Amino acid sequence: MTVLDTALRKALAGAARFLPQLTQRAEAALVADHQPIAGTGNLYGNGGARFWLNVAVAPNHSPEPLDPPAFVDAANELAAVFFEDAPFHTDYSGNLEVRLVQGALTENSSWGDAHTLRIFPSGLVMLQWVLQATPLPDSQPGFELSLDEIVTVLRRAYGLAHTSQFAATHRRRRWVRHRFDWRMGISPSISDTQGHAYWRRLSSTAPLPERVPTRQNPHCPFDGYAAAAMRDRKVTDSVEDTFRPALQELFTSSGFSGKISQAVAAALAEPAAARPLKTPTREITAR
C-alpha cells in the first residue's frame, strides 16, 4: 500500500462514524483495494504433466464492470493481440471469465496442454504458458527449463498489459492512482502415475548464479514469487524493475546462490530474451 493510500484510509476511517455510506463510496473511488489480483489462486501450476509459467497482471483497484457483451468482445480482441497470427480457440466464455487456448480445437484437445489466456471482468489477466522442458542427461532425475524462454514470456506479458486492448477489458476508476499488481509463479514439478519429477536446472544465454542446487527441490509460494514486491508497480516501470523481485526470489527459493542480483540483471537485459517463442512439442513424462 502506498503512503497516499494509507493516509486516505486514516482520513476516511475518521469520517466513517458520521457519514458511513458516503465514506464507503469515497474509499471505493479513491483507495486501491488490490482485489483483482487476489483472484489468481494457486500460482505454482496445476500439478499436471507440463511445467507452467503463470503470469498475472491486474489493476490495483476494483474497476467499474463492463456490460457482459462488451467484456466478452474486449477479451477476444485482447487474445487476438496476444496470440498474433497463431490460431486459438475459446475453451470457455461467459460474463465471469473468458478462457482462450492457443491452437485449433481438436478431438484430442485437453485443457493444460497449450498456452492459455484467462481474462476476467475485474481487469485480471492470467497467462498460463507451457514451458519447454529438457530431461537432464545421463538419467539424472529432473528437467531443465530455459530462463531465456521465461524472460521472453515476461516481456510479452508486460507488453500486453500496456496495450489499449488490455485497458478496454475493464473501466478503471477515475481517482485511484493507476498502478499494476503483478504475480508470477512456476510449477516446481510435474506428475503422472509414477510420481513427481522436478525441474533442477536452468539454461540461459546470460550468466547464471555461481552455485546451482544439486539436491534441493525448487519451490514456488502459493501466491507466486515476491508477491508483496510485485504489487503497486508503476505503469511506467520498466520490464527490469517490474520483474526483478520475482526472478530474484525464483533463484533464492530454488537453491541458487552467488551473484543472484547480477544474474537477474543480465537475464532481463539479455537480447536473446526477445527471440521468437516456439510452441513446445516435446512430450514430458515424469520419472
C-alpha positions in Angstrom: 0.0 0.0 0.0 1.3 3.4 -0.9 1.8 6.3 1.6 -1.1 8.1 -0.1 -3.4 5.1 0.3 -2.5 4.8 4.0 -3.2 8.5 4.6 -6.6 8.3 2.7 -7.7 5.2 4.7 -6.9 7.0 8.0 -8.8 10.1 6.9 -11.8 8.1 5.7 -11.8 6.0 8.9 -12.4 9.2 10.9 -15.2 10.2 8.7 -16.9 6.8 8.7 -18.6 7.5 12.1 -20.5 10.4 10.7 -21.1 9.5 7.0 -20.7 5.8 6.7 -22.3 5.3 3.3 -20.5 8.3 1.7 -17.3 7.2 3.3 -17.6 3.7 1.7 -18.2 5.2 -1.7 -15.3 7.6 -1.3 -13.0 4.7 -0.3 -14.0 2.7 -3.3 -13.3 5.6 -5.6 -10.0 6.8 -4.1 -8.2 3.9 -2.4 -6.5 0.9 -4.2 -8.0 -2.3 -2.8 -5.9 -4.9 -4.7 -8.9 -7.1 -5.1 -8.5 -8.1 -8.8 -5.1 -9.7 -8.3 -6.5 -11.8 -5.4 -8.3 -13.9 -8.0 -5.2 -15.6 -9.2 -5.4 -18.5 -6.8 -2.6 -21.1 -7.0 0.5 -19.7 -8.9 2.6 -22.9 -8.8 0.8 -24.8 -11.5 -1.8 -27.4 -11.8 0.2 -30.5 -10.8 -0.2 -32.0 -14.3 2.2 -33.3 -16.9 3.5 -29.9 -18.0 5.7 -27.2 -16.4 3.7 -24.0 -16.3 4.9 -20.4 -16.1 1.9 -18.4 -14.6 2.0 -14.6 -15.1 -0.9 -12.4 -13.8 -1.5 -8.7 -14.1 -4.4 -6.6 -12.8 -5.2 -3.0 -11.9 -4.5 -2.2 -8.3 -8.2 -1.4 -7.7 -11.6 -2.9 -8.4 -12.8 -1.3 -11.7 -16.3 -0.5 -12.8 -17.6 -3.6 -14.6 -18.3 -3.6 -18.3 -21.6 -5.0 -19.7 -21.1 -8.7 -20.3 -21.2 -8.5 -24.1 -18.7 -5.6 -24.1 -16.4 -7.6 -21.8 -16.5 -10.7 -23.9 -15.8 -8.8 -27.1 -12.9 -6.9 -25.4 -11.4 -10.2 -24.1 -11.4 -11.7 -27.6 -9.7 -8.6 -29.0 -7.0 -8.8 -26.3 -6.5 -12.5 -27.1 -6.1 -11.7 -30.8 -3.3 -9.2 -29.9 -1.5 -11.8 -27.7 -1.7 -14.8 -30.0 -0.9 -12.6 -33.0 -1.1 -14.8 -36.1 -1.3 -18.1 -34.2 -4.6 -19.9 -34.2 -6.5 -20.1 -30.9 -9.9 -21.3 -29.7 -12.3 -20.5 -27.0 -12.2 -23.0 -24.1 -14.8 -21.1 -22.1 -16.7 -17.8 -22.5 -19.0 -16.2 -20.0 -19.7 -13.0 -18.1 -17.3 -14.0 -15.3 -14.3 -15.3 -17.4 -13.1 -15.8 -21.0 -10.6 -18.6 -21.4 -8.7 -18.9 -24.7 -6.2 -21.6 -25.7 -3.6 -21.5 -28.4 -4.1 -23.9 -31.3 -7.1 -25.2 -33.2 -9.7 -27.2 -31.3 -9.5 -31.0 -32.0 -11.0 -34.1 -30.6 -7.8 -34.8 -28.6 -7.5 -31.2 -27.2 -7.4 -31.1 -23.4 -7.0 -28.1 -21.1 -3.5 -27.9 -19.7 -1.6 -28.9 -22.9 -1.3 -25.5 -24.6 -0.7 -21.8 -23.8 -3.8 -20.3 -22.1 -5.0 -16.8 -21.6 -7.7 -16.2 -18.9 -9.4 -12.8 -18.8 -11.7 -11.6 -16.1 -14.0 -8.6 -15.9 -12.1 -7.4 -12.8 -9.2 -6.5 -15.0 -7.2 -9.6 -14.0 -5.5 -11.3 -16.9 -3.7 -14.6 -16.3 -1.2 -16.1 -18.8 -0.5 -19.8 -18.3 2.4 -20.7 -20.5 3.6 -24.2 -21.2 7.4 -24.2 -20.8 9.7 -26.3 -22.9 11.5 -28.8 -20.7 14.5 -31.0 -21.5 15.3 -34.2 -19.5 18.6 -34.0 -17.7 21.4 -36.1 -19.3 22.8 -39.4 -18.1 19.5 -40.5 -16.5 19.7 -37.8 -13.8 16.3 -37.2 -12.2 14.6 -34.0 -13.3 14.4 -31.5 -16.1 16.0 -28.3 -17.4 14.0 -25.2 -18.2 15.0 -22.2 -20.3 15.5 -18.9 -18.5 15.5 -17.2 -21.9 12.0 -18.5 -22.6 10.8 -17.4 -19.1 12.1 -13.9 -19.6 10.7 -13.7 -23.1 7.2 -14.6 -21.8 7.5 -12.0 -19.1 8.3 -9.4 -21.7 5.4 -10.5 -23.8 3.0 -10.2 -20.8 4.4 -6.8 -19.9 3.8 -5.6 -23.5 0.2 -7.0 -23.3 -0.5 -5.1 -20.1 0.4 -1.8 -21.8 -1.9 -2.2 -24.8 -5.2 -0.4 -25.3 -6.9 -3.8 -25.6 -5.9 -4.7 -22.0 -7.3 -1.3 -20.8 -10.5 -2.0 -22.7 -11.3 -5.2 -20.7 -12.3 -3.1 -17.7 -13.3 0.5 -16.8 -10.9 1.8 -14.2 -12.0 4.3 -11.6 -11.2 7.9 -12.2 -9.5 9.0 -9.0 -7.5 5.9 -7.9 -3.8 6.1 -8.7 -3.4 3.8 -11.7 -0.8 1.1 -11.0 -0.4 -2.6 -11.8 -0.4 -5.6 -9.5 1.7 -8.5 -10.8 2.2 -12.1 -9.9 4.5 -14.8 -11.3 4.9 -18.5 -10.5 6.5 -21.6 -12.0 5.5 -25.2 -11.4 8.1 -26.9 -9.3 7.3 -30.4 -10.6 5.2 -32.5 -13.0 3.5 -35.7 -12.1 2.0 -38.9 -13.5 1.3 -42.4 -12.3 5.0 -42.8 -11.5 5.2 -39.9 -9.2 6.9 -36.4 -9.3 9.8 -35.0 -11.3 11.2 -31.6 -10.6 13.0 -29.1 -12.8 16.5 -28.8 -11.4 18.5 -26.7 -13.9 18.1 -23.5 -15.9 19.7 -22.8 -19.2 20.5 -19.3 -20.3 22.5 -17.3 -22.7 23.2 -14.9 -19.8 25.4 -15.8 -16.8 23.6 -17.7 -14.1 24.3 -17.6 -10.3 27.7 -19.1 -9.4 26.3 -22.0 -7.5 23.3 -24.2 -8.6 21.4 -26.6 -6.5 22.1 -30.3 -6.7 19.6 -31.9 -4.4 17.2 -29.2 -3.4 13.8 -29.3 -5.0 12.6 -25.9 -6.4 9.9 -24.1 -4.5 7.2 -21.7 -5.6 4.9 -19.9 -3.0 1.1 -20.2 -3.4 0.8 -16.6 -4.4 4.0 -16.6 -6.6 7.5 -15.2 -6.2 7.9 -11.9 -4.2 4.2 -11.2 -4.3 4.3 -8.2 -2.0 7.1 -6.5 -4.0 5.2 -7.2 -7.2 2.2 -5.1 -6.0 1.6 -1.4 -6.8 4.1 -1.3 -9.6 4.1 2.0 -11.6 2.7 1.7 -15.1 5.9 3.4 -16.2 8.2 0.8 -14.5 10.5 -0.9 -17.0 10.4 -4.7 -17.6 13.6 -4.9 -15.4 12.1 -3.0 -12.5 8.8 -4.9 -12.7 10.2 -8.5 -12.7 13.4 -8.2 -10.8 11.9 -9.1 -7.4 10.2 -12.2 -8.8 13.3 -13.5 -10.6 15.5 -12.9 -7.5 13.1 -15.0 -5.4 12.9 -17.6 -8.1 16.6 -18.1 -7.7 16.9 -17.9 -4.0 13.8 -20.1 -3.2 15.1 -22.8 -5.7 18.6 -23.2 -4.1 20.8 -20.9 -6.3 23.4 -18.7 -4.7 26.3 -16.4 -5.7 25.7 -13.1 -7.5 22.0 -13.6 -7.9 21.3 -9.9 -8.4 23.9 -9.8 -11.2 22.4 -12.9 -12.8 18.9 -11.4 -12.7 20.1 -8.1 -14.2 21.9 -10.0 -17.0 18.8 -12.2 -17.8 16.5 -9.2 -18.0 18.9 -7.2 -20.2 19.8 -10.2 -22.4 18.9 -9.5 -26.1 18.3 -13.2 -26.6 15.3 -12.9 -24.4 13.5 -11.3 -27.3 13.8 -14.3 -29.6 10.5 -15.7 -31.0 8.9 -18.3 -28.9 8.1 -21.8 -30.1 5.2 -24.0 -29.2 6.6 -26.9 -27.2 6.4 -30.3 -29.0 8.5 -32.4 -26.6 6.4 -35.0 -24.7 7.3 -34.8 -21.0 7.0 -37.9 -18.8 7.7 -37.8 -15.1 10.2 -40.4 -14.0 
